[in-house]
Amino acid sequence: MRIGELADRTGASRRLLRYYEEQGLIVAGRSANGYRDYDPAMVDRVLQVRGLLDAGLPTRIIKQILPCLDKPRVIHFADATPEMIATLRREHERLGRRVECLARNRDAIAEYLAEVLRIRDRGE
């Protein structure tokens, strides 16, 4: 697929997709006319990258852990530096706290919604 279609399917701008490619986060082939040609699997890859960036991981760490997200799993741990391990531990803990907070918020909204619907259905 061309860059415009990948942008449409992922919600990422063309500029951002070119940046991801420069950083080695996604890969594009080239057609005879020089246009980028992306494999359909790049849709999932872009979404993974965006999710990891939203979680606060820097691109240099994302590039190192992307092989762990591939199927079949092809994992290379030899280049796992102490800095990378420390960063991943911090991010894992931070994401855990975020998940707990989101779950509490989800539950509070569900309780509020249930009460609103209960009152509405009773006609109060």
N, C-alpha and C positions, 0 to 999 in steps of 0.2 A: 504494500500500500504506500501511497505517497505521503509526504509530511502533513499535508492539509487534512487528509483523512485520519491520520493518527492524532492530530491535534483535536479534531472534532470528536473522535471516539474517547479521548481521555480528558478533555477539558484543559489541556496544557497548550500554551501558545507555541507557535512554530519556533519562536526565539528560544523558549525554554527547552524544547526538544533538541535544538541544535546545541544548546549548552550541555544537556545531559549527554549527548553524543561526544562532545569535546572532553567531558569528564570521564568517559569510558563507562557510563552507566547504562547506555543503550547502544545498539549497533545498527547501522544502516548499510545496506548494499548500495551499489550505484548502478543505475540503468545505463544503457548505451549513450543517452543524451546527458548523462552526468547527474540526473535527478536522484535524490535519495529514495531508496526503496526499502520499506520496513516490513519485516515478517509480522504476521498477525499476532504472534506471541509478544511483540513489543507493547501491545496494549496493556497486558497484565504487568509487564515489567515497569512501564511508566507509572501505572497506578501504585505498584509496590514502592517505587522510588518516591513518589509524592507522599505516600503514607509515612515512610521513614523520615522524610524531610519534615513533614508536619509534626512528627514525634520529637523532632529536635536533633536528629543525628546529622552530622556533617557529611558532605558528599564523599570525603576521603574514607570515612568509616563505612558508608553505604557500599562503596565500590568493593570493599573487602568482604562484606557479608553477603553480597548478592549471589555468589555461587552457592551459598547455603539454601537459597530460596528456589534454586532450579530443581527441576524434576527430569530425569533422575538426579538425585543429590550427588553433585560432584564437589567435594569439599577439600579445600587446601588450607590447612591450619598453620603451615610452616611460617607464614608471614604475620601471624597474630602477635603483634608487639605488646609489651606491657601497657603502653598507652591505650592501645585499642581495647584490650581486655578491661582496663579500668573504665574507659568510656562506656563500653557495653554494659558493665555492671551498674554504673550510675544511671544509664538510660533505662535499663531493665527495671531498676527500683523506681525511677521516676514514672515510667509507664504504668507500673503496678499501682502506684498511688493515684495516678490519673484514672485508671480503670475503676478503682474503688470509689473515687469521687463521682465518676459518671454513673456508676451503678446506684449510688445513693441518690443522685439527682433523678435518675430514671424512676426509682422506686417512689420518691416524693411526688413526682409528676403523676405517676399512676394512682397513688392514693388521693391526690387532689382531684384528678379527673373522675375517679370513682365516686367521690363525695359530691362533686358538682352534678354528675349524672343522676346520682341517687336523689338529690334534692330536686332536680329538674323533673325527674320522673314522678315524684310525689306531688309536684305542683306547688312547692313552697316558694 
